[in-house]
Amino acid sequence: MSLYETELGKKQAELDFLRSQINPHFLYNTLESIKDIALEKQVPEIAGMSDALGKLFRYNVKGENIVPLSRELEITMAYLEIQESRFPGKLETICSIREETRSVPVMKFLLQPLVENAVFHGIEPASRKGTLFIGARLQGDRLLITIQDDGIGIPEDTFAQLQERLADIGIINTYSEQHVGILNVAHRILLNYGPGYGLTLDSIQGEGTRILLTLPADGAASLS
């Protein structure tokens, strides 16, 4: 086996590991949400949550690793439907998706882990209603995706640690449970698209967090 094939196999194994790490984390949170509502009241929202969860299960088990951005957005909105049922009146979502971005191929489960992070660690702990913004646009040969919340933000010491790990994202660290989504996605972008693409993070405690994803506009992946 050539050195190139060995490195390719190593990259694919790392990607598979990172994907397997994110899915149980999300499913656990979702099932907890369903349980909470079921204990509190028997209402039609449970059916809607179950339907949305079914979409996510089916999406997860399908074989393709690259999907159009429109499909990734659809699944992310199914996830948000679950969270809006869990926190009635707590969350408002604003989307600004340029039409030309919808057909761009992206990694599966690119957005949902980041949106989950914004909801659970930014908006949910806040004492007020929160707003989540999801935007996508093309800039030259790059696809830029923004995920921004106006929640509680990230504490300064935690933010500093995250920035250190993002700067050294080429090494798989033992990711903390609290921010596994951010670090996981950043590592997958590096493995799938190579240097020059990635994730940048800005956060102000008490004001919110902004994540910017930079991806190739043609969807070209280093594993293709």
Rosetta constraint file for C-alpha pairs under 8 A:
AtomPair CA 1 CA 5 HARMONIC 6.34 0.50
AtomPair CA 1 CA 6 HARMONIC 6.79 0.50
AtomPair CA 2 CA 6 HARMONIC 6.31 0.50
AtomPair CA 3 CA 7 HARMONIC 6.20 0.50
AtomPair CA 4 CA 8 HARMONIC 6.09 0.50
AtomPair CA 5 CA 9 HARMONIC 6.10 0.50
AtomPair CA 6 CA 10 HARMONIC 6.22 0.50
AtomPair CA 7 CA 11 HARMONIC 6.20 0.50
AtomPair CA 8 CA 12 HARMONIC 6.26 0.50
AtomPair CA 8 CA 223 HARMONIC 6.93 0.50
AtomPair CA 9 CA 13 HARMONIC 6.14 0.50
AtomPair CA 10 CA 14 HARMONIC 6.24 0.50
AtomPair CA 11 CA 15 HARMONIC 6.23 0.50
AtomPair CA 11 CA 191 HARMONIC 6.30 0.50
AtomPair CA 11 CA 223 HARMONIC 7.95 0.50
AtomPair CA 12 CA 16 HARMONIC 6.16 0.50
AtomPair CA 12 CA 223 HARMONIC 7.73 0.50
AtomPair CA 13 CA 17 HARMONIC 6.16 0.50
AtomPair CA 14 CA 18 HARMONIC 6.20 0.50
AtomPair CA 15 CA 19 HARMONIC 6.17 0.50
AtomPair CA 15 CA 188 HARMONIC 6.12 0.50
AtomPair CA 15 CA 191 HARMONIC 7.05 0.50
AtomPair CA 15 CA 192 HARMONIC 7.88 0.50
AtomPair CA 16 CA 20 HARMONIC 6.14 0.50
AtomPair CA 17 CA 21 HARMONIC 6.24 0.50
AtomPair CA 18 CA 22 HARMONIC 6.59 0.50
AtomPair CA 18 CA 184 HARMONIC 6.13 0.50
AtomPair CA 18 CA 188 HARMONIC 7.21 0.50
AtomPair CA 19 CA 23 HARMONIC 6.59 0.50
AtomPair CA 19 CA 184 HARMONIC 7.93 0.50
AtomPair CA 20 CA 24 HARMONIC 7.25 0.50
AtomPair CA 21 CA 25 HARMONIC 7.06 0.50
AtomPair CA 22 CA 26 HARMONIC 6.47 0.50
AtomPair CA 22 CA 113 HARMONIC 7.37 0.50
AtomPair CA 22 CA 180 HARMONIC 7.28 0.50
AtomPair CA 22 CA 181 HARMONIC 6.70 0.50
AtomPair CA 22 CA 184 HARMONIC 7.40 0.50
AtomPair CA 23 CA 27 HARMONIC 6.18 0.50
AtomPair CA 24 CA 28 HARMONIC 5.94 0.50
AtomPair CA 25 CA 29 HARMONIC 6.58 0.50
AtomPair CA 26 CA 30 HARMONIC 6.27 0.50
AtomPair CA 26 CA 113 HARMONIC 7.59 0.50
AtomPair CA 26 CA 116 HARMONIC 7.80 0.50
AtomPair CA 27 CA 31 HARMONIC 6.08 0.50
AtomPair CA 28 CA 32 HARMONIC 6.20 0.50
AtomPair CA 29 CA 33 HARMONIC 6.33 0.50
AtomPair CA 30 CA 34 HARMONIC 6.40 0.50
AtomPair CA 30 CA 53 HARMONIC 7.88 0.50
AtomPair CA 30 CA 82 HARMONIC 7.58 0.50
AtomPair CA 31 CA 35 HARMONIC 6.16 0.50
AtomPair CA 32 CA 36 HARMONIC 6.18 0.50
AtomPair CA 33 CA 37 HARMONIC 6.45 0.50
AtomPair CA 33 CA 83 HARMONIC 7.78 0.50
AtomPair CA 33 CA 86 HARMONIC 6.16 0.50
AtomPair CA 34 CA 38 HARMONIC 6.10 0.50
AtomPair CA 34 CA 46 HARMONIC 6.92 0.50
AtomPair CA 34 CA 49 HARMONIC 7.26 0.50
AtomPair CA 34 CA 86 HARMONIC 7.68 0.50
AtomPair CA 35 CA 39 HARMONIC 6.13 0.50
AtomPair CA 36 CA 40 HARMONIC 6.32 0.50
AtomPair CA 37 CA 41 HARMONIC 6.10 0.50
AtomPair CA 37 CA 42 HARMONIC 7.72 0.50
AtomPair CA 37 CA 46 HARMONIC 7.34 0.50
AtomPair CA 37 CA 86 HARMONIC 6.74 0.50
AtomPair CA 38 CA 42 HARMONIC 5.93 0.50
AtomPair CA 38 CA 43 HARMONIC 7.97 0.50
AtomPair CA 38 CA 46 HARMONIC 7.17 0.50
AtomPair CA 42 CA 46 HARMONIC 7.66 0.50
AtomPair CA 44 CA 48 HARMONIC 6.91 0.50
AtomPair CA 45 CA 49 HARMONIC 6.20 0.50
AtomPair CA 45 CA 85 HARMONIC 6.28 0.50
AtomPair CA 46 CA 50 HARMONIC 6.10 0.50
AtomPair CA 47 CA 51 HARMONIC 6.17 0.50
AtomPair CA 48 CA 52 HARMONIC 6.23 0.50
AtomPair CA 48 CA 81 HARMONIC 7.94 0.50
AtomPair CA 48 CA 82 HARMONIC 7.61 0.50
AtomPair CA 49 CA 53 HARMONIC 6.06 0.50
AtomPair CA 49 CA 81 HARMONIC 7.03 0.50
AtomPair CA 49 CA 82 HARMONIC 5.02 0.50
AtomPair CA 49 CA 85 HARMONIC 7.12 0.50
AtomPair CA 50 CA 54 HARMONIC 6.07 0.50
AtomPair CA 51 CA 55 HARMONIC 6.48 0.50
AtomPair CA 52 CA 56 HARMONIC 6.53 0.50
AtomPair CA 52 CA 78 HARMONIC 5.05 0.50
AtomPair CA 52 CA 79 HARMONIC 6.69 0.50
AtomPair CA 52 CA 81 HARMONIC 6.98 0.50
AtomPair CA 52 CA 82 HARMONIC 6.62 0.50
AtomPair CA 53 CA 57 HARMONIC 6.23 0.50
AtomPair CA 53 CA 78 HARMONIC 7.40 0.50
AtomPair CA 53 CA 79 HARMONIC 7.33 0.50
AtomPair CA 53 CA 82 HARMONIC 7.56 0.50
AtomPair CA 54 CA 58 HARMONIC 6.22 0.50
AtomPair CA 55 CA 59 HARMONIC 6.07 0.50
AtomPair CA 55 CA 75 HARMONIC 7.16 0.50
AtomPair CA 55 CA 78 HARMONIC 7.29 0.50
AtomPair CA 56 CA 60 HARMONIC 6.08 0.50
AtomPair CA 56 CA 75 HARMONIC 6.38 0.50
AtomPair CA 56 CA 78 HARMONIC 7.36 0.50
AtomPair CA 56 CA 79 HARMONIC 7.51 0.50
AtomPair CA 57 CA 61 HARMONIC 6.42 0.50
AtomPair CA 58 CA 62 HARMONIC 6.38 0.50
AtomPair CA 59 CA 75 HARMONIC 7.65 0.50
AtomPair CA 64 CA 108 HARMONIC 7.93 0.50
AtomPair CA 65 CA 107 HARMONIC 6.02 0.50
AtomPair CA 65 CA 108 HARMONIC 5.40 0.50
AtomPair CA 66 CA 105 HARMONIC 6.07 0.50
AtomPair CA 66 CA 106 HARMONIC 5.42 0.50
AtomPair CA 66 CA 107 HARMONIC 4.70 0.50
AtomPair CA 66 CA 108 HARMONIC 5.55 0.50
AtomPair CA 67 CA 71 HARMONIC 6.43 0.50
AtomPair CA 67 CA 72 HARMONIC 6.84 0.50
AtomPair CA 67 CA 105 HARMONIC 5.26 0.50
AtomPair CA 67 CA 106 HARMONIC 5.56 0.50
AtomPair CA 67 CA 107 HARMONIC 6.38 0.50
AtomPair CA 67 CA 108 HARMONIC 6.12 0.50
AtomPair CA 68 CA 72 HARMONIC 6.67 0.50
AtomPair CA 68 CA 102 HARMONIC 6.47 0.50
AtomPair CA 68 CA 103 HARMONIC 5.03 0.50
AtomPair CA 68 CA 104 HARMONIC 5.40 0.50
AtomPair CA 68 CA 105 HARMONIC 4.36 0.50
AtomPair CA 68 CA 106 HARMONIC 6.00 0.50
AtomPair CA 69 CA 73 HARMONIC 6.10 0.50
AtomPair CA 69 CA 101 HARMONIC 6.97 0.50
AtomPair CA 69 CA 102 HARMONIC 5.01 0.50
AtomPair CA 69 CA 103 HARMONIC 5.93 0.50
AtomPair CA 69 CA 104 HARMONIC 5.63 0.50
AtomPair CA 69 CA 105 HARMONIC 5.92 0.50
AtomPair CA 69 CA 106 HARMONIC 5.84 0.50
AtomPair CA 70 CA 74 HARMONIC 6.19 0.50
AtomPair CA 70 CA 102 HARMONIC 4.68 0.50
AtomPair CA 70 CA 103 HARMONIC 6.46 0.50
AtomPair CA 71 CA 75 HARMONIC 6.40 0.50
AtomPair CA 72 CA 76 HARMONIC 6.19 0.50
AtomPair CA 72 CA 106 HARMONIC 7.87 0.50
AtomPair CA 72 CA 108 HARMONIC 6.60 0.50
AtomPair CA 72 CA 109 HARMONIC 6.87 0.50
AtomPair CA 72 CA 110 HARMONIC 7.39 0.50
AtomPair CA 72 CA 111 HARMONIC 7.02 0.50
AtomPair CA 73 CA 77 HARMONIC 6.12 0.50
AtomPair CA 73 CA 111 HARMONIC 7.45 0.50
AtomPair CA 74 CA 78 HARMONIC 6.40 0.50
AtomPair CA 75 CA 79 HARMONIC 6.40 0.50
AtomPair CA 75 CA 112 HARMONIC 7.62 0.50
AtomPair CA 76 CA 80 HARMONIC 6.35 0.50
AtomPair CA 76 CA 111 HARMONIC 6.59 0.50
AtomPair CA 76 CA 112 HARMONIC 5.10 0.50
AtomPair CA 76 CA 115 HARMONIC 7.63 0.50
AtomPair CA 77 CA 81 HARMONIC 6.13 0.50
AtomPair CA 78 CA 82 HARMONIC 6.63 0.50
AtomPair CA 79 CA 83 HARMONIC 6.61 0.50
AtomPair CA 79 CA 112 HARMONIC 7.23 0.50
AtomPair CA 80 CA 84 HARMONIC 5.99 0.50
AtomPair CA 81 CA 85 HARMONIC 6.28 0.50
AtomPair CA 82 CA 86 HARMONIC 6.36 0.50
AtomPair CA 83 CA 87 HARMONIC 6.09 0.50
AtomPair CA 83 CA 119 HARMONIC 7.98 0.50
AtomPair CA 84 CA 88 HARMONIC 5.51 0.50
AtomPair CA 84 CA 89 HARMONIC 7.36 0.50
AtomPair CA 84 CA 90 HARMONIC 7.23 0.50
AtomPair CA 84 CA 91 HARMONIC 6.21 0.50
AtomPair CA 87 CA 91 HARMONIC 7.00 0.50
AtomPair CA 89 CA 129 HARMONIC 7.00 0.50
AtomPair CA 90 CA 124 HARMONIC 7.79 0.50
AtomPair CA 90 CA 128 HARMONIC 7.24 0.50
AtomPair CA 90 CA 129 HARMONIC 4.56 0.50
AtomPair CA 90 CA 130 HARMONIC 6.10 0.50
AtomPair CA 91 CA 123 HARMONIC 7.50 0.50
AtomPair CA 91 CA 129 HARMONIC 5.90 0.50
AtomPair CA 91 CA 130 HARMONIC 5.06 0.50
AtomPair CA 91 CA 131 HARMONIC 5.87 0.50
AtomPair CA 91 CA 132 HARMONIC 7.31 0.50
AtomPair CA 92 CA 129 HARMONIC 7.66 0.50
AtomPair CA 92 CA 130 HARMONIC 6.27 0.50
AtomPair CA 92 CA 131 HARMONIC 4.76 0.50
AtomPair CA 92 CA 132 HARMONIC 6.17 0.50
AtomPair CA 93 CA 131 HARMONIC 5.83 0.50
AtomPair CA 93 CA 132 HARMONIC 4.78 0.50
AtomPair CA 93 CA 133 HARMONIC 5.94 0.50
AtomPair CA 93 CA 134 HARMONIC 7.67 0.50
AtomPair CA 94 CA 131 HARMONIC 7.37 0.50
AtomPair CA 94 CA 132 HARMONIC 6.17 0.50
AtomPair CA 94 CA 133 HARMONIC 4.82 0.50
AtomPair CA 94 CA 134 HARMONIC 6.33 0.50
AtomPair CA 95 CA 133 HARMONIC 5.86 0.50
AtomPair CA 95 CA 134 HARMONIC 4.83 0.50
AtomPair CA 95 CA 135 HARMONIC 5.74 0.50
AtomPair CA 96 CA 133 HARMONIC 7.82 0.50
AtomPair CA 96 CA 134 HARMONIC 6.32 0.50
AtomPair CA 96 CA 135 HARMONIC 4.58 0.50
AtomPair CA 96 CA 136 HARMONIC 6.53 0.50
AtomPair CA 97 CA 101 HARMONIC 7.04 0.50
AtomPair CA 97 CA 102 HARMONIC 7.49 0.50
AtomPair CA 97 CA 134 HARMONIC 7.58 0.50
AtomPair CA 97 CA 135 HARMONIC 5.24 0.50
AtomPair CA 97 CA 136 HARMONIC 4.77 0.50
AtomPair CA 97 CA 137 HARMONIC 6.66 0.50
AtomPair CA 98 CA 102 HARMONIC 7.23 0.50
AtomPair CA 98 CA 135 HARMONIC 7.91 0.50
AtomPair CA 98 CA 136 HARMONIC 6.02 0.50
AtomPair CA 98 CA 137 HARMONIC 5.47 0.50
AtomPair CA 98 CA 138 HARMONIC 7.93 0.50
AtomPair CA 100 CA 104 HARMONIC 7.86 0.50
AtomPair CA 100 CA 137 HARMONIC 7.79 0.50
AtomPair CA 100 CA 138 HARMONIC 7.68 0.50
AtomPair CA 101 CA 136 HARMONIC 6.64 0.50
AtomPair CA 101 CA 137 HARMONIC 6.13 0.50
AtomPair CA 101 CA 138 HARMONIC 6.62 0.50
AtomPair CA 101 CA 143 HARMONIC 7.32 0.50
AtomPair CA 104 CA 217 HARMONIC 6.41 0.50
AtomPair CA 104 CA 218 HARMONIC 6.39 0.50
AtomPair CA 104 CA 219 HARMONIC 6.06 0.50
AtomPair CA 105 CA 218 HARMONIC 7.11 0.50
AtomPair CA 105 CA 219 HARMONIC 4.76 0.50
AtomPair CA 106 CA 110 HARMONIC 7.36 0.50
AtomPair CA 106 CA 219 HARMONIC 5.97 0.50
AtomPair CA 109 CA 113 HARMONIC 6.77 0.50
AtomPair CA 110 CA 114 HARMONIC 7.56 0.50
AtomPair CA 110 CA 185 HARMONIC 6.33 0.50
AtomPair CA 111 CA 115 HARMONIC 6.18 0.50
AtomPair CA 112 CA 116 HARMONIC 5.93 0.50
AtomPair CA 113 CA 117 HARMONIC 6.19 0.50
AtomPair CA 113 CA 181 HARMONIC 4.82 0.50
AtomPair CA 113 CA 182 HARMONIC 7.13 0.50
AtomPair CA 113 CA 185 HARMONIC 7.56 0.50
AtomPair CA 114 CA 118 HARMONIC 6.34 0.50
AtomPair CA 114 CA 147 HARMONIC 7.43 0.50
AtomPair CA 114 CA 181 HARMONIC 5.77 0.50
AtomPair CA 114 CA 182 HARMONIC 5.93 0.50
AtomPair CA 114 CA 185 HARMONIC 7.81 0.50
AtomPair CA 115 CA 119 HARMONIC 6.24 0.50
AtomPair CA 115 CA 147 HARMONIC 7.04 0.50
AtomPair CA 116 CA 120 HARMONIC 6.04 0.50
AtomPair CA 116 CA 181 HARMONIC 7.78 0.50
AtomPair CA 117 CA 121 HARMONIC 5.61 0.50
AtomPair CA 117 CA 122 HARMONIC 7.19 0.50
AtomPair CA 117 CA 178 HARMONIC 7.97 0.50
AtomPair CA 117 CA 179 HARMONIC 6.95 0.50
AtomPair CA 117 CA 181 HARMONIC 6.45 0.50
AtomPair CA 117 CA 182 HARMONIC 7.44 0.50
AtomPair CA 118 CA 122 HARMONIC 4.89 0.50
AtomPair CA 118 CA 123 HARMONIC 6.37 0.50
AtomPair CA 118 CA 132 HARMONIC 7.71 0.50
AtomPair CA 118 CA 148 HARMONIC 7.60 0.50
AtomPair CA 118 CA 149 HARMONIC 6.24 0.50
AtomPair CA 118 CA 151 HARMONIC 7.70 0.50
AtomPair CA 118 CA 209 HARMONIC 7.57 0.50
AtomPair CA 119 CA 123 HARMONIC 4.90 0.50
AtomPair CA 119 CA 124 HARMONIC 5.70 0.50
AtomPair CA 120 CA 124 HARMONIC 5.24 0.50
AtomPair CA 120 CA 125 HARMONIC 7.25 0.50
AtomPair CA 121 CA 125 HARMONIC 6.56 0.50
AtomPair CA 121 CA 151 HARMONIC 7.98 0.50
AtomPair CA 121 CA 152 HARMONIC 7.75 0.50
AtomPair CA 121 CA 178 HARMONIC 7.72 0.50
AtomPair CA 122 CA 126 HARMONIC 6.97 0.50
AtomPair CA 122 CA 149 HARMONIC 6.88 0.50
AtomPair CA 122 CA 150 HARMONIC 7.31 0.50
AtomPair CA 122 CA 151 HARMONIC 4.25 0.50
AtomPair CA 122 CA 152 HARMONIC 5.08 0.50
AtomPair CA 122 CA 153 HARMONIC 5.82 0.50
AtomPair CA 122 CA 154 HARMONIC 7.77 0.50
AtomPair CA 122 CA 208 HARMONIC 6.74 0.50
AtomPair CA 122 CA 209 HARMONIC 7.47 0.50
AtomPair CA 123 CA 129 HARMONIC 7.56 0.50
AtomPair CA 123 CA 130 HARMONIC 5.34 0.50
AtomPair CA 123 CA 131 HARMONIC 7.64 0.50
AtomPair CA 123 CA 149 HARMONIC 7.06 0.50
AtomPair CA 123 CA 150 HARMONIC 7.02 0.50
AtomPair CA 123 CA 151 HARMONIC 4.37 0.50
AtomPair CA 123 CA 152 HARMONIC 6.71 0.50
AtomPair CA 124 CA 130 HARMONIC 7.94 0.50
AtomPair CA 124 CA 151 HARMONIC 7.72 0.50
AtomPair CA 125 CA 151 HARMONIC 7.71 0.50
AtomPair CA 125 CA 152 HARMONIC 7.06 0.50
AtomPair CA 126 CA 130 HARMONIC 7.59 0.50
AtomPair CA 126 CA 151 HARMONIC 5.96 0.50
AtomPair CA 126 CA 152 HARMONIC 5.83 0.50
AtomPair CA 130 CA 149 HARMONIC 7.15 0.50
AtomPair CA 130 CA 150 HARMONIC 6.03 0.50
AtomPair CA 130 CA 151 HARMONIC 6.12 0.50
AtomPair CA 131 CA 149 HARMONIC 5.74 0.50
AtomPair CA 131 CA 150 HARMONIC 5.89 0.50
AtomPair CA 131 CA 151 HARMONIC 7.75 0.50
AtomPair CA 132 CA 147 HARMONIC 7.26 0.50
AtomPair CA 132 CA 148 HARMONIC 5.79 0.50
AtomPair CA 132 CA 149 HARMONIC 4.57 0.50
AtomPair CA 132 CA 150 HARMONIC 7.04 0.50
AtomPair CA 133 CA 146 HARMONIC 7.48 0.50
AtomPair CA 133 CA 147 HARMONIC 5.65 0.50
AtomPair CA 133 CA 148 HARMONIC 5.06 0.50
AtomPair CA 133 CA 149 HARMONIC 6.30 0.50
AtomPair CA 134 CA 145 HARMONIC 7.35 0.50
AtomPair CA 134 CA 146 HARMONIC 5.64 0.50
AtomPair CA 134 CA 147 HARMONIC 4.76 0.50
AtomPair CA 134 CA 148 HARMONIC 6.70 0.50
AtomPair CA 135 CA 145 HARMONIC 5.57 0.50
AtomPair CA 135 CA 146 HARMONIC 4.99 0.50
AtomPair CA 135 CA 147 HARMONIC 6.68 0.50
AtomPair CA 136 CA 143 HARMONIC 7.12 0.50
AtomPair CA 136 CA 144 HARMONIC 5.64 0.50
AtomPair CA 136 CA 145 HARMONIC 4.39 0.50
AtomPair CA 136 CA 146 HARMONIC 6.37 0.50
AtomPair CA 137 CA 143 HARMONIC 5.98 0.50
AtomPair CA 137 CA 144 HARMONIC 5.42 0.50
AtomPair CA 137 CA 145 HARMONIC 6.67 0.50
AtomPair CA 138 CA 142 HARMONIC 5.78 0.50
AtomPair CA 138 CA 143 HARMONIC 4.69 0.50
AtomPair CA 138 CA 144 HARMONIC 6.04 0.50
AtomPair CA 138 CA 217 HARMONIC 6.89 0.50
AtomPair CA 139 CA 143 HARMONIC 6.33 0.50
AtomPair CA 139 CA 144 HARMONIC 7.01 0.50
AtomPair CA 140 CA 217 HARMONIC 7.94 0.50
AtomPair CA 141 CA 216 HARMONIC 6.23 0.50
AtomPair CA 141 CA 217 HARMONIC 5.13 0.50
AtomPair CA 141 CA 218 HARMONIC 7.32 0.50
AtomPair CA 142 CA 214 HARMONIC 6.55 0.50
AtomPair CA 142 CA 215 HARMONIC 5.59 0.50
AtomPair CA 142 CA 216 HARMONIC 4.64 0.50
AtomPair CA 142 CA 217 HARMONIC 4.42 0.50
AtomPair CA 142 CA 218 HARMONIC 7.87 0.50
AtomPair CA 143 CA 213 HARMONIC 7.89 0.50
AtomPair CA 143 CA 214 HARMONIC 5.89 0.50
AtomPair CA 143 CA 215 HARMONIC 5.03 0.50
AtomPair CA 143 CA 216 HARMONIC 5.74 0.50
AtomPair CA 143 CA 217 HARMONIC 4.73 0.50
AtomPair CA 144 CA 212 HARMONIC 6.85 0.50
AtomPair CA 144 CA 213 HARMONIC 5.65 0.50
AtomPair CA 144 CA 214 HARMONIC 4.96 0.50
AtomPair CA 144 CA 215 HARMONIC 6.52 0.50
AtomPair CA 145 CA 212 HARMONIC 5.73 0.50
AtomPair CA 145 CA 213 HARMONIC 5.00 0.50
AtomPair CA 145 CA 214 HARMONIC 6.75 0.50
AtomPair CA 146 CA 210 HARMONIC 7.10 0.50
AtomPair CA 146 CA 211 HARMONIC 5.73 0.50
AtomPair CA 146 CA 212 HARMONIC 4.68 0.50
AtomPair CA 146 CA 213 HARMONIC 6.41 0.50
AtomPair CA 147 CA 210 HARMONIC 5.87 0.50
AtomPair CA 147 CA 211 HARMONIC 5.20 0.50
AtomPair CA 147 CA 212 HARMONIC 6.62 0.50
AtomPair CA 148 CA 208 HARMONIC 7.41 0.50
AtomPair CA 148 CA 209 HARMONIC 5.71 0.50
AtomPair CA 148 CA 210 HARMONIC 4.25 0.50
AtomPair CA 148 CA 211 HARMONIC 6.20 0.50
AtomPair CA 149 CA 208 HARMONIC 5.36 0.50
AtomPair CA 149 CA 209 HARMONIC 5.52 0.50
AtomPair CA 149 CA 210 HARMONIC 6.57 0.50
AtomPair CA 150 CA 207 HARMONIC 5.54 0.50
AtomPair CA 150 CA 208 HARMONIC 4.08 0.50
AtomPair CA 150 CA 209 HARMONIC 6.66 0.50
AtomPair CA 151 CA 206 HARMONIC 6.80 0.50
AtomPair CA 151 CA 207 HARMONIC 6.05 0.50
AtomPair CA 151 CA 208 HARMONIC 4.52 0.50
AtomPair CA 151 CA 209 HARMONIC 7.18 0.50
AtomPair CA 152 CA 205 HARMONIC 5.86 0.50
AtomPair CA 152 CA 206 HARMONIC 4.35 0.50
AtomPair CA 152 CA 207 HARMONIC 5.81 0.50
AtomPair CA 152 CA 208 HARMONIC 5.43 0.50
AtomPair CA 153 CA 203 HARMONIC 5.59 0.50
AtomPair CA 153 CA 204 HARMONIC 5.37 0.50
AtomPair CA 153 CA 205 HARMONIC 4.20 0.50
AtomPair CA 153 CA 206 HARMONIC 5.31 0.50
AtomPair CA 153 CA 207 HARMONIC 5.72 0.50
AtomPair CA 153 CA 208 HARMONIC 4.10 0.50
AtomPair CA 153 CA 209 HARMONIC 5.34 0.50
AtomPair CA 154 CA 158 HARMONIC 6.52 0.50
AtomPair CA 154 CA 159 HARMONIC 5.78 0.50
AtomPair CA 154 CA 203 HARMONIC 5.99 0.50
AtomPair CA 154 CA 204 HARMONIC 6.59 0.50
AtomPair CA 154 CA 205 HARMONIC 5.33 0.50
AtomPair CA 154 CA 208 HARMONIC 7.54 0.50
AtomPair CA 154 CA 209 HARMONIC 7.19 0.50
AtomPair CA 155 CA 159 HARMONIC 6.00 0.50
AtomPair CA 155 CA 204 HARMONIC 7.90 0.50
AtomPair CA 155 CA 205 HARMONIC 5.66 0.50
AtomPair CA 156 CA 160 HARMONIC 6.14 0.50
AtomPair CA 156 CA 205 HARMONIC 7.12 0.50
AtomPair CA 157 CA 161 HARMONIC 6.40 0.50
AtomPair CA 158 CA 162 HARMONIC 6.22 0.50
AtomPair CA 159 CA 163 HARMONIC 6.20 0.50
AtomPair CA 159 CA 203 HARMONIC 7.46 0.50
AtomPair CA 160 CA 164 HARMONIC 6.32 0.50
AtomPair CA 161 CA 165 HARMONIC 6.38 0.50
AtomPair CA 162 CA 166 HARMONIC 6.10 0.50
AtomPair CA 162 CA 183 HARMONIC 7.94 0.50
AtomPair CA 163 CA 167 HARMONIC 6.11 0.50
AtomPair CA 163 CA 201 HARMONIC 7.66 0.50
AtomPair CA 164 CA 168 HARMONIC 6.47 0.50
AtomPair CA 165 CA 169 HARMONIC 5.67 0.50
AtomPair CA 165 CA 173 HARMONIC 7.85 0.50
AtomPair CA 165 CA 183 HARMONIC 7.59 0.50
AtomPair CA 166 CA 183 HARMONIC 6.83 0.50
AtomPair CA 166 CA 186 HARMONIC 7.18 0.50
AtomPair CA 169 CA 173 HARMONIC 7.98 0.50
AtomPair CA 169 CA 183 HARMONIC 7.53 0.50
AtomPair CA 169 CA 186 HARMONIC 7.05 0.50
AtomPair CA 169 CA 187 HARMONIC 5.77 0.50
AtomPair CA 169 CA 190 HARMONIC 7.92 0.50
AtomPair CA 170 CA 187 HARMONIC 6.75 0.50
AtomPair CA 170 CA 190 HARMONIC 7.29 0.50
AtomPair CA 172 CA 187 HARMONIC 7.58 0.50
AtomPair CA 175 CA 179 HARMONIC 7.21 0.50
AtomPair CA 175 CA 180 HARMONIC 5.49 0.50
AtomPair CA 175 CA 183 HARMONIC 7.10 0.50
AtomPair CA 176 CA 180 HARMONIC 5.75 0.50
AtomPair CA 179 CA 183 HARMONIC 6.62 0.50
AtomPair CA 180 CA 184 HARMONIC 5.70 0.50
AtomPair CA 181 CA 185 HARMONIC 6.11 0.50
AtomPair CA 182 CA 186 HARMONIC 6.23 0.50
AtomPair CA 183 CA 187 HARMONIC 6.15 0.50
AtomPair CA 184 CA 188 HARMONIC 6.20 0.50
AtomPair CA 185 CA 189 HARMONIC 6.13 0.50
AtomPair CA 185 CA 199 HARMONIC 7.99 0.50
AtomPair CA 186 CA 190 HARMONIC 6.47 0.50
AtomPair CA 186 CA 198 HARMONIC 5.91 0.50
AtomPair CA 186 CA 199 HARMONIC 5.56 0.50
AtomPair CA 187 CA 191 HARMONIC 6.26 0.50
AtomPair CA 188 CA 192 HARMONIC 5.83 0.50
AtomPair CA 189 CA 193 HARMONIC 5.60 0.50
AtomPair CA 189 CA 194 HARMONIC 7.09 0.50
AtomPair CA 189 CA 197 HARMONIC 6.91 0.50
AtomPair CA 189 CA 198 HARMONIC 5.74 0.50
AtomPair CA 189 CA 199 HARMONIC 7.92 0.50
AtomPair CA 189 CA 215 HARMONIC 7.91 0.50
AtomPair CA 190 CA 194 HARMONIC 4.71 0.50
AtomPair CA 190 CA 195 HARMONIC 6.05 0.50
AtomPair CA 190 CA 197 HARMONIC 6.75 0.50
AtomPair CA 190 CA 198 HARMONIC 6.31 0.50
AtomPair CA 191 CA 222 HARMONIC 7.32 0.50
AtomPair CA 192 CA 221 HARMONIC 5.35 0.50
AtomPair CA 192 CA 222 HARMONIC 5.37 0.50
AtomPair CA 192 CA 223 HARMONIC 6.04 0.50
AtomPair CA 193 CA 197 HARMONIC 6.66 0.50
AtomPair CA 193 CA 215 HARMONIC 7.47 0.50
AtomPair CA 193 CA 216 HARMONIC 7.61 0.50
AtomPair CA 193 CA 220 HARMONIC 6.97 0.50
AtomPair CA 193 CA 221 HARMONIC 4.62 0.50
AtomPair CA 193 CA 222 HARMONIC 4.97 0.50
AtomPair CA 193 CA 223 HARMONIC 7.70 0.50
AtomPair CA 194 CA 221 HARMONIC 7.62 0.50
AtomPair CA 194 CA 222 HARMONIC 6.00 0.50
AtomPair CA 197 CA 213 HARMONIC 7.81 0.50
AtomPair CA 197 CA 214 HARMONIC 5.25 0.50
AtomPair CA 197 CA 215 HARMONIC 5.46 0.50
AtomPair CA 197 CA 216 HARMONIC 7.39 0.50
AtomPair CA 198 CA 213 HARMONIC 5.87 0.50
AtomPair CA 198 CA 214 HARMONIC 5.36 0.50
AtomPair CA 198 CA 215 HARMONIC 6.86 0.50
AtomPair CA 199 CA 211 HARMONIC 6.83 0.50
AtomPair CA 199 CA 212 HARMONIC 5.68 0.50
AtomPair CA 199 CA 213 HARMONIC 4.67 0.50
AtomPair CA 199 CA 214 HARMONIC 6.41 0.50
AtomPair CA 200 CA 211 HARMONIC 5.78 0.50
AtomPair CA 200 CA 212 HARMONIC 5.27 0.50
AtomPair CA 200 CA 213 HARMONIC 6.68 0.50
AtomPair CA 201 CA 209 HARMONIC 7.44 0.50
AtomPair CA 201 CA 210 HARMONIC 5.96 0.50
AtomPair CA 201 CA 211 HARMONIC 4.76 0.50
AtomPair CA 201 CA 212 HARMONIC 6.63 0.50
AtomPair CA 202 CA 209 HARMONIC 5.78 0.50
AtomPair CA 202 CA 210 HARMONIC 5.17 0.50
AtomPair CA 202 CA 211 HARMONIC 6.50 0.50
AtomPair CA 203 CA 207 HARMONIC 7.60 0.50
AtomPair CA 203 CA 208 HARMONIC 5.78 0.50
AtomPair CA 203 CA 209 HARMONIC 4.17 0.50
AtomPair CA 203 CA 210 HARMONIC 6.17 0.50
AtomPair CA 204 CA 208 HARMONIC 5.74 0.50
AtomPair CA 204 CA 209 HARMONIC 6.56 0.50
AtomPair CA 215 CA 219 HARMONIC 7.35 0.50
AtomPair CA 216 CA 220 HARMONIC 6.37 0.50
AtomPair CA 220 CA 224 HARMONIC 7.26 0.50
